[in-house]
Amino acid sequence: MPIQINLDTILAQRDMKGKELAEIVGITEANLSILRSGKAKAVRFSTLEAICEALECQPGDILEYIT
């Protein structure tokens, strides 16, 4: 898949655990894990917005197009 998810990198930079982010965003740890692994087929804009707000980042920091 040409879209790479850099969520693990940003979580490490923010010294935050996935469980903590899932609680803040309001999604299950399982759904966050699917997103982190790159296996998600889609992501809701509301979820992406909540993740960006929690991590104080831009969507482009999380999603990267690889050619």
All heavy atoms as TSV, in Angstrom:
chain	resi	resn	atom	element	x	y	z
A	1	MET	N	N	0.849	-1.179	0.000
A	1	MET	CA	C	0.000	0.000	0.000
A	1	MET	C	C	0.890	1.237	0.000
A	1	MET	O	O	1.806	1.343	0.809
A	1	MET	CB	C	-0.906	-0.027	1.246
A	1	MET	CG	C	-1.800	1.181	1.370
A	1	MET	SD	S	-2.773	1.144	2.873
A	1	MET	CE	C	-4.377	1.255	2.189
A	2	PRO	N	N	0.610	2.171	-0.882
A	2	PRO	CA	C	1.480	3.347	-0.978
A	2	PRO	C	C	1.273	4.387	0.131
A	2	PRO	O	O	1.999	5.354	0.200
A	2	PRO	CB	C	1.143	3.935	-2.340
A	2	PRO	CG	C	-0.211	3.430	-2.661
A	2	PRO	CD	C	-0.360	2.123	-1.967
A	3	ILE	N	N	0.287	4.192	1.012
A	3	ILE	CA	C	0.095	5.107	2.128
A	3	ILE	C	C	0.727	4.486	3.369
A	3	ILE	O	O	0.377	3.379	3.762
A	3	ILE	CB	C	-1.410	5.373	2.407
A	3	ILE	CG1	C	-2.109	5.944	1.188
A	3	ILE	CG2	C	-1.565	6.286	3.620
A	3	ILE	CD1	C	-1.666	7.337	0.799
A	4	GLN	N	N	1.676	5.186	3.950
A	4	GLN	CA	C	2.360	4.710	5.147
A	4	GLN	C	C	1.819	5.473	6.354
A	4	GLN	O	O	1.635	6.682	6.304
A	4	GLN	CB	C	3.861	4.938	5.029
A	4	GLN	CG	C	4.640	4.467	6.228
A	4	GLN	CD	C	6.130	4.629	6.018
A	4	GLN	OE1	O	6.607	4.672	4.895
A	4	GLN	NE2	N	6.861	4.717	7.094
A	5	ILE	N	N	1.589	4.748	7.442
A	5	ILE	CA	C	1.093	5.338	8.681
A	5	ILE	C	C	2.283	5.526	9.628
A	5	ILE	O	O	2.970	4.566	9.965
A	5	ILE	CB	C	0.039	4.426	9.356
A	5	ILE	CG1	C	-1.066	4.027	8.373
A	5	ILE	CG2	C	-0.526	5.093	10.598
A	5	ILE	CD1	C	-1.896	5.170	7.871
A	6	ASN	N	N	2.532	6.765	10.026
A	6	ASN	CA	C	3.663	7.080	10.902
A	6	ASN	C	C	3.229	7.338	12.347
A	6	ASN	O	O	3.876	8.081	13.068
A	6	ASN	CB	C	4.393	8.320	10.361
A	6	ASN	CG	C	4.986	8.058	9.000
A	6	ASN	OD1	O	5.529	7.005	8.738
A	6	ASN	ND2	N	4.842	9.013	8.111
A	7	LEU	N	N	2.144	6.703	12.748
A	7	LEU	CA	C	1.589	6.947	14.073
A	7	LEU	C	C	2.525	6.487	15.190
A	7	LEU	O	O	2.662	7.172	16.198
A	7	LEU	CB	C	0.230	6.261	14.185
A	7	LEU	CG	C	-0.702	6.711	15.284
A	7	LEU	CD1	C	-0.858	8.219	15.321
A	7	LEU	CD2	C	-2.050	6.050	15.134
A	8	ASP	N	N	3.193	5.364	15.005
A	8	ASP	CA	C	4.115	4.871	16.042
A	8	ASP	C	C	5.253	5.856	16.292
A	8	ASP	O	O	5.648	6.074	17.433
A	8	ASP	CB	C	4.689	3.506	15.651
A	8	ASP	CG	C	3.683	2.386	15.811
A	8	ASP	OD1	O	2.756	2.524	16.632
A	8	ASP	OD2	O	3.822	1.366	15.108
A	9	THR	N	N	5.752	6.453	15.239
A	9	THR	CA	C	6.836	7.428	15.368
A	9	THR	C	C	6.390	8.639	16.173
A	9	THR	O	O	7.089	9.098	17.082
A	9	THR	CB	C	7.309	7.879	13.974
A	9	THR	OG1	O	7.700	6.728	13.222
A	9	THR	CG2	C	8.463	8.856	14.073
A	10	ILE	N	N	5.209	9.134	15.855
A	10	ILE	CA	C	4.701	10.318	16.551
A	10	ILE	C	C	4.384	9.993	18.003
A	10	ILE	O	O	4.668	10.793	18.893
A	10	ILE	CB	C	3.476	10.891	15.823
A	10	ILE	CG1	C	3.891	11.337	14.425
A	10	ILE	CG2	C	2.863	12.044	16.596
A	10	ILE	CD1	C	2.754	11.739	13.534
A	11	LEU	N	N	3.830	8.808	18.259
A	11	LEU	CA	C	3.560	8.409	19.641
A	11	LEU	C	C	4.863	8.355	20.442
A	11	LEU	O	O	4.909	8.815	21.585
A	11	LEU	CB	C	2.864	7.045	19.677
A	11	LEU	CG	C	1.383	7.033	19.334
A	11	LEU	CD1	C	0.896	5.599	19.158
A	11	LEU	CD2	C	0.577	7.747	20.399
A	12	ALA	N	N	5.907	7.822	19.848
A	12	ALA	CA	C	7.200	7.743	20.537
A	12	ALA	C	C	7.756	9.138	20.806
A	12	ALA	O	O	8.283	9.402	21.894
A	12	ALA	CB	C	8.186	6.931	19.708
A	13	GLN	N	N	7.622	10.025	19.837
A	13	GLN	CA	C	8.104	11.397	20.017
A	13	GLN	C	C	7.354	12.108	21.137
A	13	GLN	O	O	7.922	12.949	21.830
A	13	GLN	CB	C	7.947	12.194	18.726
A	13	GLN	CG	C	8.878	11.765	17.626
A	13	GLN	CD	C	8.563	12.439	16.301
A	13	GLN	OE1	O	7.528	13.078	16.136
A	13	GLN	NE2	N	9.466	12.274	15.336
A	14	ARG	N	N	6.070	11.787	21.287
A	14	ARG	CA	C	5.243	12.433	22.312
A	14	ARG	C	C	5.272	11.674	23.638
A	14	ARG	O	O	4.641	12.075	24.597
A	14	ARG	CB	C	3.780	12.525	21.848
A	14	ARG	CG	C	3.546	13.242	20.535
A	14	ARG	CD	C	3.928	14.704	20.583
A	14	ARG	NE	N	3.435	15.457	19.443
A	14	ARG	CZ	C	4.052	15.580	18.281
A	14	ARG	NH1	N	5.203	14.965	18.060
A	14	ARG	NH2	N	3.534	16.317	17.310
A	15	ASP	N	N	6.017	10.552	23.659
A	15	ASP	CA	C	6.108	9.697	24.846
A	15	ASP	C	C	4.706	9.301	25.325
A	15	ASP	O	O	4.369	9.430	26.502
A	15	ASP	CB	C	6.899	10.386	25.961
A	15	ASP	CG	C	7.327	9.409	27.051
A	15	ASP	OD1	O	7.572	8.231	26.729
A	15	ASP	OD2	O	7.393	9.829	28.224
A	16	MET	N	N	3.892	8.841	24.365
A	16	MET	CA	C	2.517	8.462	24.651
A	16	MET	C	C	2.300	7.017	24.224
A	16	MET	O	O	2.836	6.574	23.211
A	16	MET	CB	C	1.547	9.384	23.907
A	16	MET	CG	C	0.091	9.147	24.222
A	16	MET	SD	S	-1.042	10.181	23.250
A	16	MET	CE	C	-0.767	11.781	23.996
A	17	LYS	N	N	1.527	6.286	24.973
A	17	LYS	CA	C	1.192	4.902	24.647
A	17	LYS	C	C	-0.073	4.870	23.795
A	17	LYS	O	O	-0.919	5.761	23.873
A	17	LYS	CB	C	0.951	4.092	25.927
A	17	LYS	CG	C	2.136	4.056	26.864
A	17	LYS	CD	C	3.225	3.183	26.308
A	17	LYS	CE	C	4.355	3.090	27.320
A	17	LYS	NZ	N	5.559	2.566	26.745
A	18	GLY	N	N	-0.208	3.827	23.011
A	18	GLY	CA	C	-1.385	3.668	22.183
A	18	GLY	C	C	-2.663	3.614	22.997
A	18	GLY	O	O	-3.699	4.146	22.593
A	19	LYS	N	N	-2.596	2.972	24.136
A	19	LYS	CA	C	-3.769	2.870	25.006
A	19	LYS	C	C	-4.248	4.253	25.429
A	19	LYS	O	O	-5.449	4.536	25.431
A	19	LYS	CB	C	-3.428	2.031	26.237
A	19	LYS	CG	C	-4.580	1.851	27.192
A	19	LYS	CD	C	-4.209	0.960	28.352
A	19	LYS	CE	C	-5.401	0.772	29.266
A	19	LYS	NZ	N	-5.126	-0.155	30.351
A	20	GLU	N	N	-3.318	5.120	25.776
A	20	GLU	CA	C	-3.653	6.484	26.184
A	20	GLU	C	C	-4.291	7.250	25.025
A	20	GLU	O	O	-5.302	7.941	25.207
A	20	GLU	CB	C	-2.397	7.197	26.668
A	20	GLU	CG	C	-2.627	8.582	27.206
A	20	GLU	CD	C	-1.348	9.259	27.658
A	20	GLU	OE1	O	-0.269	8.612	27.679
A	20	GLU	OE2	O	-1.419	10.452	27.991
A	21	LEU	N	N	-3.716	7.121	23.836
A	21	LEU	CA	C	-4.262	7.803	22.676
A	21	LEU	C	C	-5.671	7.293	22.367
A	21	LEU	O	O	-6.569	8.085	22.084
A	21	LEU	CB	C	-3.361	7.622	21.453
A	21	LEU	CG	C	-3.841	8.278	20.166
A	21	LEU	CD1	C	-3.955	9.796	20.330
A	21	LEU	CD2	C	-2.921	7.932	19.013
A	22	ALA	N	N	-5.870	5.991	22.429
A	22	ALA	CA	C	-7.184	5.411	22.160
A	22	ALA	C	C	-8.235	5.977	23.115
A	22	ALA	O	O	-9.351	6.298	22.696
A	22	ALA	CB	C	-7.128	3.892	22.272
A	23	GLU	N	N	-7.875	6.112	24.377
A	23	GLU	CA	C	-8.805	6.670	25.362
A	23	GLU	C	C	-9.137	8.123	25.053
A	23	GLU	O	O	-10.299	8.531	25.110
A	23	GLU	CB	C	-8.218	6.564	26.769
A	23	GLU	CG	C	-8.168	5.156	27.307
A	23	GLU	CD	C	-7.465	5.058	28.662
A	23	GLU	OE1	O	-7.156	6.103	29.267
A	23	GLU	OE2	O	-7.225	3.925	29.099
A	24	ILE	N	N	-8.125	8.913	24.701
A	24	ILE	CA	C	-8.334	10.331	24.401
A	24	ILE	C	C	-9.220	10.492	23.162
A	24	ILE	O	O	-10.131	11.311	23.140
A	24	ILE	CB	C	-6.985	11.055	24.189
A	24	ILE	CG1	C	-6.194	11.105	25.500
A	24	ILE	CG2	C	-7.190	12.459	23.638
A	24	ILE	CD1	C	-4.755	11.552	25.329
A	25	VAL	N	N	-8.936	9.693	22.135
A	25	VAL	CA	C	-9.636	9.805	20.858
A	25	VAL	C	C	-11.044	9.206	20.940
A	25	VAL	O	O	-11.949	9.641	20.240
A	25	VAL	CB	C	-8.809	9.136	19.735
A	25	VAL	CG1	C	-9.574	9.068	18.435
A	25	VAL	CG2	C	-7.497	9.873	19.550
A	26	GLY	N	N	-11.217	8.211	21.794
A	26	GLY	CA	C	-12.521	7.573	21.927
A	26	GLY	C	C	-12.723	6.411	20.974
A	26	GLY	O	O	-13.828	6.173	20.503
A	27	ILE	N	N	-11.628	5.702	20.672
A	27	ILE	CA	C	-11.720	4.496	19.856
A	27	ILE	C	C	-11.121	3.335	20.647
A	27	ILE	O	O	-10.426	3.540	21.638
A	27	ILE	CB	C	-11.002	4.651	18.497
A	27	ILE	CG1	C	-9.505	4.918	18.676
A	27	ILE	CG2	C	-11.652	5.726	17.660
A	27	ILE	CD1	C	-8.716	4.950	17.375
A	28	THR	N	N	-11.398	2.128	20.198
A	28	THR	CA	C	-10.859	0.969	20.895
A	28	THR	C	C	-9.376	0.807	20.575
A	28	THR	O	O	-8.898	1.278	19.530
A	28	THR	CB	C	-11.595	-0.321	20.486
A	28	THR	OG1	O	-11.348	-0.575	19.103
A	28	THR	CG2	C	-13.096	-0.206	20.743
A	29	GLU	N	N	-8.683	0.139	21.462
A	29	GLU	CA	C	-7.266	-0.149	21.215
A	29	GLU	C	C	-7.114	-1.027	19.981
A	29	GLU	O	O	-6.142	-0.889	19.237
A	29	GLU	CB	C	-6.644	-0.833	22.429
A	29	GLU	CG	C	-6.457	0.082	23.612
A	29	GLU	CD	C	-5.795	-0.629	24.775
A	29	GLU	OE1	O	-4.615	-1.031	24.629
A	29	GLU	OE2	O	-6.454	-0.783	25.815
A	30	ALA	N	N	-8.087	-1.915	19.749
A	30	ALA	CA	C	-8.040	-2.799	18.582
A	30	ALA	C	C	-8.115	-1.980	17.289
A	30	ALA	O	O	-7.359	-2.232	16.339
A	30	ALA	CB	C	-9.174	-3.809	18.637
A	31	ASN	N	N	-9.012	-1.001	17.245
A	31	ASN	CA	C	-9.126	-0.167	16.051
A	31	ASN	C	C	-7.890	0.692	15.855
A	31	ASN	O	O	-7.434	0.901	14.722
A	31	ASN	CB	C	-10.376	0.708	16.106
A	31	ASN	CG	C	-11.633	-0.072	15.792
A	31	ASN	OD1	O	-11.577	-1.123	15.176
A	31	ASN	ND2	N	-12.762	0.441	16.216
A	32	LEU	N	N	-7.321	1.183	16.945
A	32	LEU	CA	C	-6.085	1.957	16.842
A	32	LEU	C	C	-4.953	1.067	16.335
A	32	LEU	O	O	-4.144	1.487	15.508
A	32	LEU	CB	C	-5.715	2.582	18.189
A	32	LEU	CG	C	-4.467	3.462	18.165
A	32	LEU	CD1	C	-4.651	4.657	17.234
A	32	LEU	CD2	C	-4.124	3.934	19.559
A	33	SER	N	N	-4.922	-0.164	16.787
A	33	SER	CA	C	-3.899	-1.108	16.349
A	33	SER	C	C	-4.006	-1.378	14.848
A	33	SER	O	O	-2.982	-1.457	14.152
A	33	SER	CB	C	-4.032	-2.422	17.121
A	33	SER	OG	O	-3.087	-3.355	16.678
A	34	ILE	N	N	-5.218	-1.493	14.346
A	34	ILE	CA	C	-5.428	-1.699	12.906
A	34	ILE	C	C	-4.903	-0.504	12.121
A	34	ILE	O	O	-4.241	-0.654	11.097
A	34	ILE	CB	C	-6.920	-1.953	12.609
A	34	ILE	CG1	C	-7.332	-3.320	13.158
A	34	ILE	CG2	C	-7.208	-1.875	11.108
A	34	ILE	CD1	C	-8.826	-3.555	13.173
A	35	LEU	N	N	-5.163	0.675	12.628
A	35	LEU	CA	C	-4.666	1.888	11.971
A	35	LEU	C	C	-3.140	1.940	12.031
A	35	LEU	O	O	-2.481	2.214	11.025
A	35	LEU	CB	C	-5.271	3.125	12.637
A	35	LEU	CG	C	-4.850	4.475	12.069
A	35	LEU	CD1	C	-5.201	4.588	10.598
A	35	LEU	CD2	C	-5.494	5.601	12.850
A	36	ARG	N	N	-2.580	1.666	13.191
A	36	ARG	CA	C	-1.123	1.723	13.368
A	36	ARG	C	C	-0.399	0.723	12.468
A	36	ARG	O	O	0.693	0.996	11.982
A	36	ARG	CB	C	-0.750	1.450	14.830
A	36	ARG	CG	C	-1.126	2.571	15.758
A	36	ARG	CD	C	-0.977	2.178	17.206
A	36	ARG	NE	N	0.407	2.068	17.597
A	36	ARG	CZ	C	0.809	1.794	18.829
A	36	ARG	NH1	N	-0.066	1.593	19.790
A	36	ARG	NH2	N	2.081	1.730	19.110
A	37	SER	N	N	-1.011	-0.430	12.261
A	37	SER	CA	C	-0.369	-1.477	11.454
A	37	SER	C	C	-0.456	-1.204	9.956
A	37	SER	O	O	0.196	-1.890	9.168
A	37	SER	CB	C	-1.008	-2.830	11.768
A	37	SER	OG	O	-2.329	-2.872	11.256
A	38	GLY	N	N	-1.282	-0.233	9.572
A	38	GLY	CA	C	-1.445	0.065	8.158
A	38	GLY	C	C	-2.467	-0.820	7.479
A	38	GLY	O	O	-2.603	-0.794	6.260
A	39	LYS	N	N	-3.205	-1.617	8.251
A	39	LYS	CA	C	-4.194	-2.528	7.686
A	39	LYS	C	C	-5.573	-1.895	7.534
A	39	LYS	O	O	-6.466	-2.502	6.972
A	39	LYS	CB	C	-4.299	-3.784	8.543
A	39	LYS	CG	C	-3.031	-4.612	8.526
A	39	LYS	CD	C	-3.157	-5.851	9.362
A	39	LYS	CE	C	-1.845	-6.630	9.307
A	39	LYS	NZ	N	-1.885	-7.819	10.146
A	40	ALA	N	N	-5.734	-0.677	8.010
A	40	ALA	CA	C	-7.025	0.007	7.895
A	40	ALA	C	C	-7.293	0.348	6.432
A	40	ALA	O	O	-6.400	0.785	5.712
A	40	ALA	CB	C	-7.030	1.266	8.744
A	41	LYS	N	N	-8.517	0.143	5.999
A	41	LYS	CA	C	-8.916	0.473	4.636
A	41	LYS	C	C	-9.359	1.926	4.539
A	41	LYS	O	O	-9.377	2.507	3.463
A	41	LYS	CB	C	-10.059	-0.431	4.181
A	41	LYS	CG	C	-9.714	-1.897	4.172
A	41	LYS	CD	C	-8.789	-2.217	3.030
A	41	LYS	CE	C	-8.559	-3.722	2.994
A	41	LYS	NZ	N	-7.391	-4.074	2.249
A	42	ALA	N	N	-9.735	2.511	5.676
A	42	ALA	CA	C	-10.227	3.888	5.696
A	42	ALA	C	C	-10.074	4.435	7.113
A	42	ALA	O	O	-9.913	3.679	8.067
A	42	ALA	CB	C	-11.690	3.935	5.279
A	43	VAL	N	N	-10.125	5.752	7.207
A	43	VAL	CA	C	-10.124	6.406	8.517
A	43	VAL	C	C	-11.101	7.575	8.428
A	43	VAL	O	O	-11.113	8.315	7.439
A	43	VAL	CB	C	-8.704	6.861	8.943
A	43	VAL	CG1	C	-8.119	7.854	7.978
A	43	VAL	CG2	C	-8.704	7.416	10.342
A	44	ARG	N	N	-11.941	7.695	9.421
A	44	ARG	CA	C	-12.899	8.802	9.442
A	44	ARG	C	C	-12.158	10.103	9.710
A	44	ARG	O	O	-11.201	10.138	10.485
A	44	ARG	CB	C	-13.933	8.593	10.544
A	44	ARG	CG	C	-14.843	7.433	10.323
A	44	ARG	CD	C	-15.768	7.275	11.538
A	44	ARG	NE	N	-16.528	6.069	11.444
A	44	ARG	CZ	C	-17.826	6.030	11.157
A	44	ARG	NH1	N	-18.478	7.154	10.982
A	44	ARG	NH2	N	-18.441	4.886	11.069
A	45	PHE	N	N	-12.619	11.158	9.063
A	45	PHE	CA	C	-12.001	12.464	9.299
A	45	PHE	C	C	-12.129	12.875	10.757
A	45	PHE	O	O	-11.221	13.493	11.310
A	45	PHE	CB	C	-12.614	13.539	8.399
A	45	PHE	CG	C	-12.090	13.510	6.988
A	45	PHE	CD1	C	-12.922	13.836	5.940
A	45	PHE	CD2	C	-10.784	13.173	6.706
A	45	PHE	CE1	C	-12.460	13.831	4.635
A	45	PHE	CE2	C	-10.305	13.164	5.410
A	45	PHE	CZ	C	-11.147	13.488	4.366
A	46	SER	N	N	-13.230	12.520	11.397
A	46	SER	CA	C	-13.406	12.878	12.811
A	46	SER	C	C	-12.364	12.170	13.674
A	46	SER	O	O	-11.847	12.749	14.634
A	46	SER	CB	C	-14.818	12.554	13.291
A	46	SER	OG	O	-15.102	11.172	13.126
A	47	THR	N	N	-12.030	10.928	13.330
A	47	THR	CA	C	-11.000	10.190	14.063
A	47	THR	C	C	-9.631	10.802	13.801
A	47	THR	O	O	-8.846	11.000	14.730
A	47	THR	CB	C	-11.001	8.704	13.655
A	47	THR	OG1	O	-12.296	8.158	13.913
A	47	THR	CG2	C	-9.953	7.919	14.419
A	48	LEU	N	N	-9.353	11.107	12.552
A	48	LEU	CA	C	-8.078	11.725	12.190
A	48	LEU	C	C	-7.927	13.075	12.885
A	48	LEU	O	O	-6.853	13.398	13.406
A	48	LEU	CB	C	-7.980	11.880	10.671
A	48	LEU	CG	C	-6.670	12.411	10.114
A	48	LEU	CD1	C	-5.500	11.523	10.504
A	48	LEU	CD2	C	-6.770	12.533	8.602
A	49	GLU	N	N	-9.000	13.846	12.923
A	49	GLU	CA	C	-8.980	15.138	13.606
A	49	GLU	C	C	-8.688	14.972	15.092
A	49	GLU	O	O	-7.857	15.692	15.658
A	49	GLU	CB	C	-10.320	15.841	13.420
A	49	GLU	CG	C	-10.401	17.180	14.111
A	49	GLU	CD	C	-11.771	17.829	13.974
A	49	GLU	OE1	O	-12.659	17.284	13.289
A	49	GLU	OE2	O	-11.946	18.903	14.571
A	50	ALA	N	N	-9.328	13.995	15.724
A	50	ALA	CA	C	-9.118	13.765	17.157
A	50	ALA	C	C	-7.686	13.311	17.440
A	50	ALA	O	O	-7.078	13.717	18.437
A	50	ALA	CB	C	-10.125	12.737	17.676
A	51	ILE	N	N	-7.129	12.481	16.563
A	51	ILE	CA	C	-5.746	12.026	16.721
A	51	ILE	C	C	-4.794	13.214	16.594
A	51	ILE	O	O	-3.873	13.380	17.407
A	51	ILE	CB	C	-5.402	10.926	15.695
A	51	ILE	CG1	C	-6.151	9.640	16.037
A	51	ILE	CG2	C	-3.900	10.678	15.648
A	51	ILE	CD1	C	-6.047	8.561	14.973
A	52	CYS	N	N	-5.018	14.046	15.579
A	52	CYS	CA	C	-4.163	15.220	15.377
A	52	CYS	C	C	-4.256	16.180	16.559
A	52	CYS	O	O	-3.244	16.755	16.975
A	52	CYS	CB	C	-4.532	15.929	14.078
A	52	CYS	SG	S	-4.044	15.023	12.607
A	53	GLU	N	N	-5.448	16.347	17.086
A	53	GLU	CA	C	-5.617	17.226	18.243
A	53	GLU	C	C	-4.883	16.671	19.457
A	53	GLU	O	O	-4.175	17.399	20.150
A	53	GLU	CB	C	-7.101	17.397	18.562
A	53	GLU	CG	C	-7.367	18.392	19.665
A	53	GLU	CD	C	-8.844	18.615	19.903
A	53	GLU	OE1	O	-9.636	18.509	18.951
A	53	GLU	OE2	O	-9.197	18.900	21.062
A	54	ALA	N	N	-5.009	15.377	19.688
A	54	ALA	CA	C	-4.370	14.747	20.844
A	54	ALA	C	C	-2.849	14.775	20.744
A	54	ALA	O	O	-2.156	14.940	21.753
A	54	ALA	CB	C	-4.854	13.306	20.990
A	55	LEU	N	N	-2.330	14.613	19.531
A	55	LEU	CA	C	-0.877	14.549	19.328
A	55	LEU	C	C	-0.276	15.889	18.911
A	55	LEU	O	O	0.927	15.982	18.710
A	55	LEU	CB	C	-0.549	13.488	18.277
A	55	LEU	CG	C	-0.897	12.051	18.648
A	55	LEU	CD1	C	-0.644	11.118	17.479
A	55	LEU	CD2	C	-0.123	11.610	19.879
A	56	GLU	N	N	-1.140	16.893	18.751
A	56	GLU	CA	C	-0.698	18.219	18.315
A	56	GLU	C	C	0.152	18.115	17.051
A	56	GLU	O	O	1.316	18.527	17.008
A	56	GLU	CB	C	0.065	18.934	19.428
A	56	GLU	CG	C	-0.769	19.177	20.668
A	56	GLU	CD	C	-0.003	19.848	21.791
A	56	GLU	OE1	O	1.216	20.077	21.651
A	56	GLU	OE2	O	-0.638	20.143	22.805
A	57	CYS	N	N	-0.468	17.521	16.017
A	57	CYS	CA	C	0.235	17.336	14.752
A	57	CYS	C	C	-0.725	17.585	13.597
A	57	CYS	O	O	-1.908	17.847	13.802
A	57	CYS	CB	C	0.831	15.934	14.673
A	57	CYS	SG	S	-0.392	14.610	14.570
A	58	GLN	N	N	-0.216	17.478	12.394
A	58	GLN	CA	C	-0.996	17.640	11.174
A	58	GLN	C	C	-1.266	16.257	10.568
A	58	GLN	O	O	-0.486	15.321	10.790
A	58	GLN	CB	C	-0.228	18.496	10.161
A	58	GLN	CG	C	-0.002	19.921	10.610
A	58	GLN	CD	C	-1.315	20.680	10.725
A	58	GLN	OE1	O	-2.168	20.621	9.839
A	58	GLN	NE2	N	-1.478	21.402	11.823
A	59	PRO	N	N	-2.331	16.111	9.785
A	59	PRO	CA	C	-2.592	14.815	9.143
A	59	PRO	C	C	-1.403	14.312	8.322
A	59	PRO	O	O	-1.132	13.109	8.292
A	59	PRO	CB	C	-3.801	15.102	8.242
A	59	PRO	CG	C	-4.501	16.231	8.915
A	59	PRO	CD	C	-3.401	17.070	9.514
A	60	GLY	N	N	-0.674	15.216	7.695
A	60	GLY	CA	C	0.497	14.826	6.918
A	60	GLY	C	C	1.636	14.270	7.751
A	60	GLY	O	O	2.523	13.604	7.218
A	61	ASP	N	N	1.604	14.536	9.053
A	61	ASP	CA	C	2.604	13.943	9.946
A	61	ASP	C	C	2.302	12.469	10.179
A	61	ASP	O	O	3.208	11.680	10.448
A	61	ASP	CB	C	2.621	14.662	11.298
A	61	ASP	CG	C	3.015	16.116	11.173
A	61	ASP	OD1	O	3.777	16.465	10.253
A	61	ASP	OD2	O	2.566	16.925	12.026
A	62	ILE	N	N	1.034	12.102	10.062
A	62	ILE	CA	C	0.596	10.732	10.320
A	62	ILE	C	C	0.556	9.895	9.037
A	62	ILE	O	O	0.980	8.759	9.022
A	62	ILE	CB	C	-0.809	10.730	10.972
A	62	ILE	CG1	C	-0.740	11.431	12.332
A	62	ILE	CG2	C	-1.355	9.311	11.123
A	62	ILE	CD1	C	-2.080	11.700	12.948
A	63	LEU	N	N	0.044	10.500	7.958
A	63	LEU	CA	C	-0.118	9.798	6.687
A	63	LEU	C	C	0.941	10.266	5.694
A	63	LEU	O	O	1.121	11.458	5.498
A	63	LEU	CB	C	-1.505	10.076	6.108
A	63	LEU	CG	C	-2.692	9.751	7.005
A	63	LEU	CD1	C	-3.974	10.254	6.370
A	63	LEU	CD2	C	-2.764	8.275	7.292
A	64	GLU	N	N	1.595	9.305	5.060
A	64	GLU	CA	C	2.641	9.637	4.097
A	64	GLU	C	C	2.448	8.792	2.844
A	64	GLU	O	O	2.276	7.578	2.932
A	64	GLU	CB	C	4.011	9.359	4.708
A	64	GLU	CG	C	5.163	9.699	3.827
A	64	GLU	CD	C	6.511	9.429	4.502
A	64	GLU	OE1	O	6.541	8.977	5.643
A	64	GLU	OE2	O	7.523	9.667	3.833
A	65	TYR	N	N	2.471	9.444	1.703
A	65	TYR	CA	C	2.343	8.727	0.421
A	65	TYR	C	C	3.729	8.301	-0.041
A	65	TYR	O	O	4.628	9.123	-0.206
A	65	TYR	CB	C	1.684	9.626	-0.627
A	65	TYR	CG	C	1.525	8.969	-1.956
A	65	TYR	CD1	C	0.599	7.943	-2.149
A	65	TYR	CD2	C	2.306	9.354	-3.043
A	65	TYR	CE1	C	0.440	7.327	-3.370
A	65	TYR	CE2	C	2.161	8.734	-4.281
A	65	TYR	CZ	C	1.224	7.725	-4.440
A	65	TYR	OH	O	1.088	7.111	-5.641
A	66	ILE	N	N	3.912	7.013	-0.240
A	66	ILE	CA	C	5.194	6.454	-0.658
A	66	ILE	C	C	5.067	5.998	-2.115
A	66	ILE	O	O	4.161	5.257	-2.465
A	66	ILE	CB	C	5.578	5.223	0.220
A	66	ILE	CG1	C	5.589	5.585	1.686
A	66	ILE	CG2	C	6.911	4.650	-0.244
A	66	ILE	CD1	C	6.632	6.576	2.092
A	67	THR	N	N	5.981	6.451	-2.958
A	67	THR	CA	C	5.959	6.043	-4.366
A	67	THR	C	C	6.968	4.966	-4.638
A	67	THR	O	O	7.897	4.751	-3.920
A	67	THR	CB	C	6.238	7.227	-5.307
A	67	THR	OG1	O	7.484	7.824	-4.946
A	67	THR	CG2	C	5.137	8.245	-5.226
